[in-house]
């Protein structure tokens, strides 16, 4: 078959997983090309904070975490955490491959010049989280800068704004891709193809079809400016990938609708001292769940039409502006740091009709389109719980029970936000795409957010940095396996 250009390995996608696969293969002496859809490489990992790993050199150097009652997890604890969290829906071949190779990935990145500040967790007091969160200087953007430099120095060709559109298959083997270059088809041949297209986090239709997130799929914050539309999944299915085990889970956060992660009005909205209501005008959860920011994404995501309002009074606003946030949102909103932009942001949003203010609960309910009767009853019951120090409805901790009694009252529109989606294409422990009989499809790999197997239907918030760690590690495994097969 005639190709416009040929390489040993074709990598579709230039994020962390794609570049890691490309670098491993290039270092083994293989010719490699990366085809990137966007104007520049980087992918979701540009927005990442930390990288998960087990029994790494950094963990060993530190000896113990900065918490008197915690320890750095063993690989066995890593296996157990992924299996139990997923209710054993995780693929053990994939879990073991990630956990066993994750420490080597930290050394791989350190060799590129990555320097780690610490190994921590996302929520300091959460007893369920394991201490795997390796935080690099410069966070994900710096890591991707160093990885890109290494890939370029290894001689990998990179074509940006060149989306792959279909696989080229001969006699059941994947032998290349058709890409689009300046509006024209480009046939790129290869001995194998690695799908690293970043999942389907930007495609609400596929999220609704392949995840539990359907109620909110069309009404969510997309927190990255990417176009991860499920390209890899569609190409894999065309090659005979297993279509009976397509499992994807959004990587969920939460905040004010259409706001960035560092928004102070968004931070105020997800505080445990607020109350959260859905379109019925009633509370639906213990707002103290906000202690782990990843847990409130699923709570919001299953509300009718994805509609959630956070309600605070002036006393709440003043306390947060002056005394600081009661929770952390990674590095974006720091625990205890005053939300000094909150009043300005809130005034602007009220003026713009994005947030709402009123002197009575009934008036506020009218403005946000919920039942005034339901909402007034909700506020009255909540204030009674605050006075008694006992939330009998949702059991919010007493320290967060603050009455809504100082007008004006504010309503901030909240939304589940997705940093992407994890999973979709079923693979084995070598990152090879498999068919319904779990047999590998010759010449085809899937890595990073394109691949399923590490999770069940929910992203594992108890292993902080799992997506970023798996991206680098799965890419490295695929690149090494390909090179070994071609030796």
BELGIWO-V850926 format. One record per backbone hydrogen bond with DSSP energy under -0.5 kcal/mol. CO is the residue of the C=O (numbers start at 1). NH is the residue of the N-H. If there is no record, write none. Layout:
BEGIN
CO&NH + CO&NH
END
This chain:
BEGIN
5&189 + 8&191 + 8&192 + 9&11 + 9&33 + 10&12 + 10&194 + 11&13 + 11&35 + 12&196 + 14&42 + 15&19 + 16&20 + 17&21 + 18&22 + 19&23 + 20&24 + 21&25 + 22&26 + 23&27 + 24&28 + 25&30 + 26&29 + 31&8 + 31&9 + 32&157 + 33&11 + 34&36 + 34&159 + 35&13 + 36&162 + 38&161 + 42&45 + 43&46 + 44&47 + 45&48 + 46&141 + 48&140 + 49&136 + 51&134 + 56&60 + 57&61 + 58&62 + 59&63 + 62&64 + 65&67 + 67&70 + 71&131 + 73&55 + 74&78 + 75&79 + 76&80 + 77&81 + 78&82 + 79&83 + 80&84 + 81&85 + 82&86 + 83&88 + 84&87 + 86&89 + 90&92 + 91&94 + 91&95 + 92&96 + 93&97 + 94&98 + 95&99 + 96&100 + 97&101 + 98&102 + 99&102 + 99&103 + 101&105 + 102&106 + 103&107 + 104&108 + 105&109 + 106&110 + 107&111 + 108&112 + 109&112 + 109&114 + 110&113 + 115&137 + 118&135 + 120&133 + 122&124 + 123&126 + 125&127 + 126&129 + 130&132 + 130&464 + 132&53 + 132&134 + 133&120 + 133&135 + 134&51 + 134&136 + 135&117 + 135&118 + 136&139 + 138&142 + 139&142 + 139&143 + 140&144 + 141&145 + 142&146 + 143&147 + 144&148 + 145&149 + 146&150 + 147&151 + 148&152 + 149&153 + 150&154 + 151&156 + 152&155 + 157&34 + 158&160 + 159&36 + 161&182 + 163&180 + 166&178 + 167&169 + 168&175 + 168&176 + 170&173 + 173&170 + 173&175 + 175&190 + 176&168 + 177&179 + 177&188 + 178&165 + 178&166 + 179&181 + 179&186 + 181&184 + 184&181 + 186&179 + 186&188 + 187&4 + 187&5 + 187&189 + 188&177 + 189&7 + 192&10 + 193&195 + 193&445 + 194&12 + 194&196 + 195&447 + 196&15 + 198&201 + 198&421 + 199&230 + 200&203 + 202&204 + 203&207 + 204&208 + 205&209 + 206&210 + 207&211 + 210&248 + 211&214 + 212&215 + 213&216 + 213&217 + 214&217 + 216&219 + 220&222 + 221&223 + 221&418 + 227&229 + 228&202 + 230&234 + 231&235 + 232&236 + 233&237 + 234&238 + 235&239 + 236&239 + 236&241 + 237&240 + 245&247 + 247&424 + 249&422 + 250&252 + 250&459 + 251&419 + 253&417 + 255&415 + 256&259 + 260&263 + 263&267 + 264&268 + 265&269 + 266&270 + 268&271 + 271&274 + 275&311 + 276&284 + 277&309 + 278&281 + 282&278 + 285&287 + 286&289 + 287&290 + 288&291 + 289&292 + 291&293 + 292&295 + 292&296 + 293&296 + 293&297 + 294&298 + 295&299 + 296&300 + 297&301 + 298&302 + 300&303 + 303&306 + 304&307 + 306&308 + 307&279 + 308&414 + 309&277 + 310&412 + 311&275 + 312&410 + 313&317 + 314&318 + 315&319 + 316&320 + 317&321 + 318&322 + 319&323 + 319&324 + 320&324 + 320&339 + 325&336 + 329&332 + 329&333 + 333&329 + 334&337 + 337&325 + 338&340 + 339&342 + 341&345 + 342&346 + 343&347 + 344&348 + 345&349 + 346&350 + 347&351 + 348&352 + 349&353 + 349&354 + 349&355 + 350&353 + 356&411 + 358&408 + 358&409 + 360&364 + 361&365 + 362&366 + 363&367 + 364&368 + 365&369 + 365&370 + 371&375 + 372&376 + 373&377 + 374&378 + 375&379 + 376&380 + 377&381 + 378&382 + 379&383 + 380&384 + 381&385 + 382&386 + 383&387 + 384&388 + 385&389 + 385&390 + 390&392 + 391&395 + 396&391 + 397&400 + 398&401 + 400&402 + 403&405 + 405&407 + 406&314 + 408&314 + 409&358 + 410&312 + 411&356 + 412&310 + 413&257 + 414&308 + 415&255 + 416&221 + 417&253 + 418&223 + 420&251 + 421&423 + 422&249 + 424&426 + 425&452 + 426&434 + 428&431 + 431&446 + 432&428 + 433&441 + 434&242 + 435&438 + 439&435 + 440&442 + 441&444 + 442&174 + 443&193 + 444&433 + 445&195 + 447&450 + 448&451 + 449&423 + 450&425 + 452&427 + 453&91 + 458&456 + 459&461 + 460&463 + 462&130 + 463&466 + 465&52 + 465&469 + 466&470 + 467&471 + 468&472 + 469&473 + 470&474 + 471&475 + 472&476 + 473&477 + 474&478 + 475&479 + 476&480 + 477&481 + 478&482 + 479&483 + 480&484 + 481&485 + 482&486 + 484&487
END
